[in-house]
Amino acid sequence: MKRLSKPVLISTLGVVLVMILASIDPLDWSDYLLHQAGTLIFLVMMLGAYRYWYISSRAYVLATLFLLIHIIGARYLYSYVPYDNWTQQLFNIKLSTLFGWQRNMYDRLVHFSYGLLLFGAMFESLKHLLKIQSPKQLIVLTLMLNMSTSMLYELFEWGIATTLSPEAAEAYNGQQGDIWDAHKDMALALIGGIIAAIWYYSRLHYRSNQQLS
């Protein structure tokens, strides 16, 4: 069992601190708590993966970066993250005006980050659990896990939404009137996962060549 490294400890404390700050007067407590219950479960899973499954500090820190992005989104119910106000104050520009967006795009960032930032933790966990030595096989399996869990999350959201009123379901899902919202979310998670898979493959291929030379 590994002791917590300094990067892991700092990133964990960062998640806890941001969660506390995000819990100060969120837009809607019921929806916020639904989202943050998943955050706590996921953080415990990542700590377990780090302590017992031997994922690296880098993979853990990237996973906590995803959690930070998620926590901010949960505070504002994803659909109301005021990033235009933030960029207006910092850079005197509005992202929605710059890119011609007609909806709040923060939820798209969250799903893209899911594919991109959790790939490493999934890859290293599968390597430990399945004892597969082939990097190519591991990368393919990790991408499949990345895609399937993204789909399962959308199904989970749908299941919860069926128990809520139409107004509460819309607020929780953050569809913003887009009937293809779930499909686009899964597509962005896939794109993020593919980018991470290419990076991992390139890194492993480079290491293999270095060992042979």
Stockholm file with secondary structure:
# STOCKHOLM 1.0

chainA/1-213         MKRLSKPVLISTLGVVLVMILASIDPLDWSDYLLHQAGTLIFLVMMLGAYRYWYISSRAYVLATLFLLIHIIGARYLYSYVPYDNWTQQLFNIKLSTLFGWQRNMYDRLVHFSYGLLLFGAMFESLKHLLKIQSPKQLIVLTLMLNMSTSMLYELFEWGIATTLSPEAAEAYNGQQGDIWDAHKDMALALIGGIIAAIWYYSRLHYRSNQQLS
#=GR chainA/1-213 SS CCCCCHHHHHHHHHHHHHHHHHTSSCSCHHHHHHHHHHHHHHHHHHHHHHHHSCCCHHHHHHHHHHHHHHHHHHHTTTTTCCHHHHHHHHHSCCHHHHHTCSSCCHHHHHHHHHHHHSHHHHHHHHHHHHCCCCHHHHHHHHHHHHHHHHHHHHHHHHHHHTTSCHHHHHHHHTCTTCTTHHHHHHHHHHHHHHHHHHHHHHHHHHHHHHHHC
#=GC SS_cons         CCCCCHHHHHHHHHHHHHHHHHTSSCSCHHHHHHHHHHHHHHHHHHHHHHHHSCCCHHHHHHHHHHHHHHHHHHHTTTTTCCHHHHHHHHHSCCHHHHHTCSSCCHHHHHHHHHHHHSHHHHHHHHHHHHCCCCHHHHHHHHHHHHHHHHHHHHHHHHHHHTTSCHHHHHHHHTCTTCTTHHHHHHHHHHHHHHHHHHHHHHHHHHHHHHHHC
//
